[in-house]
């Protein structure tokens, strides 16, 4: 009975931890406002937009950079605190939430970014 109780407590504590419950990386869909192709860079990864870029979920500010004519040359990627983090504050306390903050996994980046283009 004691082992079942310990297993239940451990499962409950892990269920709130963003470091355990979220992936190392996140895919972000990058598009242009004029639906034309543009070469863009995020975290030293170059793709052709529209397309997907995979970024490391590290909590750092991310920017989509473009040198395409008529398009913004820097578009910030918005981020917000993942809902799992709040569960960790309640269940894991200071230690769990600190781990999430240090690893950057308390943050979710927006799933879609549109680069403003005039042409």
N, C-alpha and C positions, 0 to 999 in steps of 0.2 A: 504494500500500500504506500509505503514511504517513497519508493522509486517512482510510482505513478504520480505522486504529488510533485516530486522534484522535476520530472519530465514535463508536467503541465505548467509549472512556473517557468521553466526554461523556455518552453514554446511561447508562452505569453510574452515574456520579455523580448524574445527575438522577433516577434511579430510586429513590434513597433519600431524597430531599428532601421532607419533609412540606409545605413551602411550595409545591412544584410538584405534588405528588401528591394533595393534599386540596383540597376545595372551600372557597370563601370562607364558605359558609353551611352550616348543618346543620338538618334537620327533626327536631323532637322531638314525639312523640305524647303529649298530655296527657289523662289520664282522671281520673275521680273514683272513689273506693272504693265509692260507692253507685250508680254508673252513672247519676246524674242530671246534668243540664246545669248548668254553672256558668260564669260569665264570669270569665276569668283574664287576667292581664297578665304578659308576660315582655319585658324590655327595651323598655318603652313600646309593645309590640304587644299588642292585646287580641283574644282569640279566645273562642269558646264551646267549653268542654270537654264531652264528648270532642271532640278536634280536634287539628290539627297547627299548630305554630308554627315559623316559620323564624327561627333566630338566627344572628348573625354569629359565626363561629368565631374568637374573638379572645383566648381564654384567660381572660377575666374570669369571676368567679363569677356565676352566673345563679340567679335565684329566680323561681318561679311564685307570683304574688300573687293572692289571691282574697278577695273580700268576701262570698262566698256564706254564708248562714246554716248553721252546723253544720260548716263546712269549715275546715281549717287556713288561716290567712291568709298564710302564707309557707312554701313547700316548696322547699328547695334542689335544684338540678339537679347531679347528680354529674358529675365529669369525670375522665378518666384520660389518660395519655400514649398517643398513637397509636403502634401498633407500627412504622409507617413511620419515626418519629423515631429509633428505635434503629438502623435501617439507615443513617440519615444520619450518625449518630455514627461508624459504622465507615467509611463511604465518603466522606462530606463533611467529616468532622473538625469542628474547632471552628467554622469559618466557617459551614458548613451548619447545624449544630445551633443556633448562636447566632441565625441568621436565623429558624429555626423557633420558637425561644423568644420572640423579639421580636415576631413577627407573631401569635403565639398559635396557630399551626397545629399545634403539637406536641400539642394537646389535642383529645380527642374528648369530646363531651357524651353522656350516656346517651341512648339512643333513646326511652325510655319513662319518663314521670314520672306517678305516681299521687298525687293530692291526697287526703289522709285526710278523710273526711266521716262524721259520726255519724248523720245523718238519712237 
